[in-house]
């Protein structure tokens, strides 16, 4: 029966890190395989042949990652030896080493998420890739940039991460969003056999907390529309996009950014939601056309309806994200000018359209149909029976109230 031992070779230079390696012994023959892990001599416990987890919090985290990698390698070697022992074929220490070199390296949490980001980007799921990227950036900051093996993740760490986010002033729904994303990624790691499911998110909040009202009343929408803003200014552009978002049945900013001139046919705007792929139809009304004509000189050579995406060079997504950031920054200024007590964003426009339609007495199923909001389970069964003409009439009535 072959055996495996973890060894440490100190550096010839004082104060420098030495190398960790495995010693494989079989039939009185010894073979060595080095790892890519290096530690200081004071961090090695020769009596127990183990790594001492000591030093600053950052160094302790690094040593824990090294310990996880070493444990992964040890388990790989033990598995190889068990498999060869179960086989009737003779084997040597060199055979063990050769098989070990073909095994995957220890999967780390950061590395796994980067792989999932690349995967989603390759298949065009840029929104999901961004969600993963944002969650990774947050968790990386929590870890001070130090990676961790997937097996080392546990419930205590997730609780500490949640407390860390709270200490940085993140709202409960924001921290919940990051935790839900990491939970999704963890389950994917479990599904691919990289770790066992240890229910590490059981003690953190991953739900949806009740939030303050995001919609604004019809009078406030009128005030925003009537604000005197310099023609051609960034503020005027932000205000016009806000109004267009409301006119277009609370359209999301990403869908508005990707609207094309060819989407308007026979008095109707027809487009597919980026989030769900659902096709939505909006009656094209004069106030919509008037706002679009204000900026048509900026889209003469563009297939897009609005000057949000101005170049077709593979950076469309970045252009949309940059413009959304700028528009929301200017909308917050407009909200202050209008005396609002909540930050004004394009998402407020979406909420306000739904709220206004509800206050006008529209059935919830009509609001759901107009938003293309498939997650409203209570109205989902009615969506297929609502004629788009009914939504168009309700939306036209609301626009009339704004312009009144």
C-alpha positions as CSV (number, residue, x, y, z in Angstrom):
1,X,0.0,0.0,0.0
2,X,1.4,3.4,-1.0
3,X,1.5,6.3,1.4
4,X,1.6,10.1,1.1
5,X,3.3,12.6,3.3
6,X,3.4,16.4,3.1
7,X,6.9,17.9,3.4
8,X,8.4,21.3,3.6
9,X,11.7,22.5,2.1
10,X,12.9,25.8,3.5
11,X,14.5,28.4,1.3
12,X,18.2,28.7,1.1
13,X,17.8,32.4,1.6
14,X,16.9,33.5,5.2
15,X,13.4,35.0,5.5
16,X,12.3,33.7,2.1
17,X,9.3,31.3,1.5
18,X,10.1,27.6,1.2
19,X,8.2,25.0,-0.9
20,X,5.6,22.5,0.0
21,X,5.7,19.1,-1.7
22,X,4.2,15.6,-1.4
23,X,6.3,12.5,-0.8
24,X,4.8,9.4,-2.3
25,X,6.2,6.1,-1.0
26,X,5.4,2.7,-2.6
27,X,7.4,-0.6,-2.5
28,X,10.3,1.2,-0.7
29,X,10.6,3.7,-3.6
30,X,10.1,7.4,-2.9
31,X,9.0,9.9,-5.4
32,X,8.4,13.7,-4.9
33,X,5.9,16.0,-6.5
34,X,6.0,19.8,-5.7
35,X,3.0,22.0,-5.2
36,X,2.8,25.7,-6.2
37,X,2.3,26.6,-2.6
38,X,5.0,28.4,-0.6
39,X,5.2,29.4,3.0
40,X,7.7,30.8,5.5
41,X,9.6,28.4,7.8
42,X,7.9,29.7,10.9
43,X,4.5,28.8,9.3
44,X,5.4,25.1,9.1
45,X,4.8,22.7,12.0
46,X,7.3,19.9,11.5
47,X,5.9,17.7,14.3
48,X,2.4,17.5,12.8
49,X,3.5,18.1,9.2
50,X,0.9,20.8,8.8
51,X,0.6,24.5,8.1
52,X,0.4,27.0,11.0
53,X,-2.4,29.5,10.4
54,X,-0.9,32.6,11.9
55,X,0.0,36.2,11.3
56,X,-2.2,39.1,10.2
57,X,-5.8,38.5,9.1
58,X,-4.6,38.8,5.4
59,X,-1.8,36.3,5.9
60,X,-4.1,33.9,7.8
61,X,-6.5,34.0,4.9
62,X,-3.7,33.3,2.4
63,X,-2.5,30.4,4.6
64,X,-6.0,29.0,4.8
65,X,-6.2,29.0,1.0
66,X,-2.8,27.2,0.8
67,X,-4.0,24.7,3.4
68,X,-7.1,24.1,1.3
69,X,-5.0,23.5,-1.9
70,X,-2.7,21.1,0.0
71,X,-5.7,19.2,1.3
72,X,-7.2,19.0,-2.2
73,X,-4.0,17.6,-3.5
74,X,-3.7,15.1,-0.6
75,X,-7.3,13.9,-1.3
76,X,-6.5,13.5,-5.0
77,X,-3.4,11.4,-4.3
78,X,-5.3,9.3,-1.7
79,X,-8.1,8.7,-4.3
80,X,-5.6,7.7,-7.0
81,X,-3.9,5.2,-4.6
82,X,-7.2,3.7,-3.5
83,X,-8.2,3.2,-7.2
84,X,-4.9,1.6,-8.1
85,X,-5.1,-0.7,-5.0
86,X,-8.5,-1.9,-6.1
87,X,-7.2,-2.7,-9.6
88,X,-5.5,-6.1,-10.2
89,X,-2.8,-4.3,-12.2
90,X,0.6,-3.7,-10.6
91,X,1.6,0.0,-10.2
92,X,4.5,2.1,-9.1
93,X,5.1,5.4,-7.3
94,X,5.8,6.9,-10.7
95,X,2.4,5.8,-11.9
96,X,0.8,7.6,-9.0
97,X,2.7,10.8,-9.8
98,X,1.8,10.6,-13.5
99,X,-1.9,10.2,-12.8
100,X,-1.8,13.0,-10.2
101,X,-0.3,15.4,-12.7
102,X,-3.3,14.9,-15.0
103,X,-5.8,15.9,-12.2
104,X,-7.4,19.4,-12.1
105,X,-6.0,21.9,-9.8
106,X,-7.8,22.9,-6.6
107,X,-11.0,24.9,-7.6
108,X,-11.0,28.3,-6.0
109,X,-14.1,30.5,-5.5
110,X,-12.9,33.5,-7.5
111,X,-11.6,31.3,-10.3
112,X,-14.9,29.4,-10.5
113,X,-16.9,32.6,-10.7
114,X,-14.6,34.1,-13.4
115,X,-15.3,30.9,-15.4
116,X,-19.0,31.3,-15.0
117,X,-18.7,35.0,-16.1
118,X,-16.8,34.0,-19.2
119,X,-19.4,31.3,-19.9
120,X,-22.4,33.7,-19.7
121,X,-20.5,36.3,-21.8
122,X,-19.8,33.7,-24.5
123,X,-23.5,32.9,-24.9
124,X,-24.6,36.5,-24.9
125,X,-26.0,36.6,-21.3
126,X,-24.3,39.9,-20.6
127,X,-26.8,41.0,-17.9
128,X,-26.2,37.7,-15.9
129,X,-22.4,38.1,-16.4
130,X,-22.6,41.6,-14.9
131,X,-24.6,40.4,-12.0
132,X,-21.9,37.7,-11.3
133,X,-19.2,40.3,-11.8
134,X,-20.7,42.7,-9.3
135,X,-21.2,39.9,-6.7
136,X,-17.6,38.8,-7.2
137,X,-16.3,42.4,-6.8
138,X,-18.2,42.7,-3.5
139,X,-17.0,39.4,-2.1
140,X,-13.4,40.0,-3.3
141,X,-13.5,43.3,-1.4
142,X,-14.7,41.5,1.7
143,X,-11.9,39.1,1.4
144,X,-9.3,41.8,0.8
145,X,-8.6,40.3,-2.6
146,X,-7.6,36.9,-1.2
147,X,-9.1,33.9,-3.0
148,X,-10.5,30.9,-1.1
149,X,-11.1,27.3,-2.1
150,X,-14.8,26.4,-2.7
151,X,-14.6,23.7,0.0
152,X,-13.5,26.3,2.6
153,X,-16.7,28.3,2.2
154,X,-19.0,27.9,5.2
155,X,-22.0,29.4,6.9
156,X,-19.9,31.5,9.3
157,X,-18.1,33.2,6.4
158,X,-21.4,34.1,4.8
159,X,-22.7,35.5,8.1
160,X,-19.5,37.6,8.4
161,X,-19.9,38.7,4.8
162,X,-23.5,39.8,5.5
163,X,-22.4,41.7,8.6
164,X,-19.6,43.3,6.6
165,X,-22.0,44.6,3.9
166,X,-24.3,46.0,6.6
167,X,-21.3,47.8,8.2
168,X,-20.6,49.4,4.9
169,X,-24.1,50.8,4.7
170,X,-25.6,48.5,2.1
171,X,-29.4,48.2,2.3
172,X,-30.9,44.8,3.1
173,X,-32.1,44.2,-0.4
174,X,-28.7,45.1,-1.8
175,X,-26.9,42.6,0.4
176,X,-29.6,40.0,-0.3
177,X,-29.1,40.4,-4.0
178,X,-25.3,39.7,-3.6
179,X,-26.0,36.7,-1.4
180,X,-28.6,35.3,-3.7
181,X,-26.2,35.5,-6.6
182,X,-23.4,33.8,-4.7
183,X,-25.9,31.1,-3.6
184,X,-26.8,30.5,-7.3
185,X,-23.1,30.2,-8.1
186,X,-22.5,27.9,-5.1
187,X,-25.2,25.6,-6.3
188,X,-23.7,25.5,-9.7
189,X,-20.4,24.4,-8.1
190,X,-22.2,21.7,-6.2
191,X,-24.0,20.5,-9.4
192,X,-20.6,20.2,-11.1
193,X,-19.2,18.1,-8.3
194,X,-16.7,20.7,-7.1
195,X,-18.0,20.6,-3.5
196,X,-20.7,19.1,-1.3
197,X,-23.8,21.2,-0.4
198,X,-23.4,22.3,3.2
199,X,-26.3,24.7,3.2
200,X,-23.9,27.6,3.9
201,X,-26.6,30.3,3.1
202,X,-29.1,29.1,5.7
203,X,-28.3,31.8,8.3
204,X,-28.2,34.9,6.0
205,X,-31.1,36.9,4.5
206,X,-31.7,36.1,0.8
207,X,-35.3,37.3,0.5
208,X,-36.9,40.6,-0.5
209,X,-37.4,43.2,2.2
210,X,-40.2,45.7,2.0
211,X,-38.8,48.9,0.4
212,X,-39.9,52.5,0.5
213,X,-42.2,53.7,-2.3
214,X,-40.4,54.3,-5.6
215,X,-43.3,55.7,-7.6
216,X,-44.1,59.4,-7.8
217,X,-47.6,60.9,-8.3
218,X,-49.0,62.2,-11.5
219,X,-48.6,65.8,-10.4
220,X,-44.9,65.3,-9.9
221,X,-44.6,63.7,-13.3
222,X,-46.3,66.8,-14.8
223,X,-43.9,69.1,-12.9
224,X,-40.9,67.2,-14.2
225,X,-42.3,67.4,-17.8
226,X,-42.8,71.2,-17.5
227,X,-39.4,72.0,-15.9
228,X,-37.5,74.7,-17.9
229,X,-34.3,73.1,-18.9
230,X,-31.7,74.3,-21.4
231,X,-32.3,72.9,-24.9
232,X,-29.8,70.2,-25.8
233,X,-28.5,69.9,-22.3
234,X,-27.8,66.6,-20.5
235,X,-30.5,67.5,-18.0
236,X,-33.1,68.0,-20.8
237,X,-32.0,64.7,-22.4
238,X,-32.4,62.8,-19.1
239,X,-35.8,64.4,-18.5
240,X,-37.0,63.4,-22.0
241,X,-35.8,59.8,-21.6
242,X,-37.7,59.7,-18.2
243,X,-40.9,60.9,-19.9
244,X,-40.4,58.5,-22.8
245,X,-39.9,55.7,-20.4
246,X,-43.3,56.5,-18.9
247,X,-45.1,56.9,-22.2
248,X,-43.7,53.6,-23.4
249,X,-45.5,51.7,-20.6
250,X,-42.7,51.8,-18.1
251,X,-40.1,50.4,-20.5
252,X,-36.8,49.4,-18.9
253,X,-33.8,51.5,-19.8
254,X,-32.0,48.7,-21.5
255,X,-34.9,47.9,-23.7
256,X,-35.3,51.6,-24.6
257,X,-31.6,51.8,-25.4
258,X,-31.8,49.0,-27.9
259,X,-35.0,50.2,-29.7
260,X,-34.6,50.4,-33.4
261,X,-36.3,52.6,-36.0
262,X,-37.5,49.5,-37.7
263,X,-39.4,48.4,-34.5
264,X,-42.1,51.0,-35.4
265,X,-44.5,49.8,-38.0
266,X,-48.2,50.6,-38.7
267,X,-48.6,52.8,-35.7
268,X,-47.1,50.4,-33.3
269,X,-43.8,49.8,-31.5
270,X,-43.0,46.1,-31.2
271,X,-39.8,45.0,-29.4
272,X,-38.5,42.0,-27.4
273,X,-37.6,42.4,-23.7
274,X,-33.9,41.8,-23.1
275,X,-34.6,40.2,-19.8
276,X,-37.2,37.7,-20.8
277,X,-37.3,37.7,-24.6
278,X,-41.1,38.5,-24.3
279,X,-42.5,40.5,-27.2
280,X,-44.3,43.7,-26.2
281,X,-46.4,45.9,-28.4
282,X,-47.0,49.6,-27.6
283,X,-49.3,51.9,-29.5
284,X,-47.1,54.7,-31.0
285,X,-48.6,58.0,-29.8
286,X,-47.8,61.6,-30.9
287,X,-46.0,62.6,-27.6
288,X,-43.6,59.7,-28.2
289,X,-42.9,60.7,-31.8
290,X,-42.4,64.3,-30.7
291,X,-39.7,63.3,-28.2
292,X,-37.9,61.0,-30.7
293,X,-37.9,63.8,-33.3
294,X,-36.1,66.1,-30.8
295,X,-33.0,63.8,-31.2
296,X,-33.4,62.4,-34.7
297,X,-30.6,64.6,-35.9
298,X,-28.3,62.6,-33.7
299,X,-29.4,59.2,-35.1
300,X,-29.4,59.9,-38.8
301,X,-26.8,57.2,-39.6
302,X,-27.9,54.9,-36.8
303,X,-30.4,52.1,-36.8
304,X,-31.2,52.9,-33.2
305,X,-34.2,55.0,-32.3
306,X,-32.4,57.1,-29.6
307,X,-28.9,58.4,-29.3
308,X,-28.1,56.1,-26.4
309,X,-26.0,53.6,-28.4
310,X,-24.2,55.6,-30.9
311,X,-21.6,53.2,-32.2
312,X,-21.9,49.6,-33.5
313,X,-18.4,48.4,-32.6
314,X,-18.9,45.7,-30.1
315,X,-19.2,48.1,-27.1
316,X,-23.0,48.5,-27.3
317,X,-23.4,47.1,-23.8
318,X,-20.8,49.4,-22.3
319,X,-22.4,52.4,-24.1
320,X,-25.8,51.6,-22.7
321,X,-24.5,51.1,-19.1
322,X,-22.5,54.4,-19.3
323,X,-25.5,56.3,-20.5
324,X,-27.8,54.8,-17.9
325,X,-25.4,55.9,-15.2
326,X,-25.2,59.5,-16.6
327,X,-29.0,59.7,-17.1
328,X,-29.7,58.6,-13.6
329,X,-27.1,61.0,-12.2
330,X,-28.9,63.9,-14.0
331,X,-32.3,62.6,-13.0
332,X,-31.4,62.9,-9.4
333,X,-30.6,66.6,-10.0
334,X,-33.9,67.0,-11.7
335,X,-35.7,65.2,-8.8
336,X,-34.2,67.8,-6.4
337,X,-35.3,70.6,-8.7
338,X,-38.8,69.2,-8.6
339,X,-38.8,68.9,-4.8
340,X,-38.9,65.1,-4.7
341,X,-38.0,63.3,-1.5
342,X,-36.7,60.1,-3.3
343,X,-33.9,59.8,-5.8
344,X,-35.3,60.1,-9.3
345,X,-34.2,57.3,-11.7
346,X,-35.5,55.6,-14.8
347,X,-36.6,52.8,-12.6
348,X,-38.9,55.3,-10.8
349,X,-40.5,55.9,-14.2
350,X,-41.3,52.2,-14.5
351,X,-42.8,52.1,-11.0
352,X,-44.7,55.4,-11.6
353,X,-46.3,54.1,-14.8
354,X,-47.6,51.0,-13.0
355,X,-48.7,53.0,-9.9
356,X,-50.6,55.6,-12.0
357,X,-52.3,53.0,-14.1
358,X,-53.4,51.2,-10.9
359,X,-54.7,54.5,-9.4
360,X,-56.7,55.1,-12.6
361,X,-58.6,51.9,-11.9
362,X,-56.9,49.7,-14.4
363,X,-57.0,46.0,-13.7
364,X,-53.8,44.6,-12.3
365,X,-53.6,42.2,-15.2
366,X,-53.5,45.1,-17.7
367,X,-50.6,46.7,-15.7
368,X,-48.8,43.4,-15.8
369,X,-49.4,43.0,-19.5
370,X,-48.1,46.5,-20.2
371,X,-44.9,45.9,-18.2
372,X,-44.2,42.5,-19.6
373,X,-43.6,41.5,-16.0
374,X,-43.9,37.8,-16.0
375,X,-43.0,37.4,-12.3
376,X,-46.4,38.7,-11.2
377,X,-47.7,35.3,-10.4
378,X,-51.1,36.5,-9.3
379,X,-51.9,37.9,-12.7
380,X,-49.9,35.5,-14.9
381,X,-53.0,33.3,-15.8
382,X,-54.8,36.4,-17.3
383,X,-51.9,37.7,-19.4
384,X,-52.8,35.6,-22.5
385,X,-56.4,36.9,-22.5
386,X,-55.7,40.6,-22.3
387,X,-55.8,42.3,-25.7
388,X,-53.0,44.8,-26.4
389,X,-55.7,47.2,-27.5
390,X,-56.9,47.4,-24.0
391,X,-53.5,48.3,-22.7
392,X,-53.0,50.9,-25.4
393,X,-56.3,52.6,-24.5
394,X,-55.3,52.7,-20.8
395,X,-51.8,54.0,-21.7
396,X,-53.3,56.7,-24.0
397,X,-55.6,57.8,-21.2
398,X,-52.7,58.1,-18.8
399,X,-50.6,60.1,-21.3
400,X,-53.6,62.4,-21.7
401,X,-53.6,63.0,-18.0
402,X,-49.9,63.9,-18.0
403,X,-50.3,66.4,-20.8
404,X,-53.5,67.9,-19.4
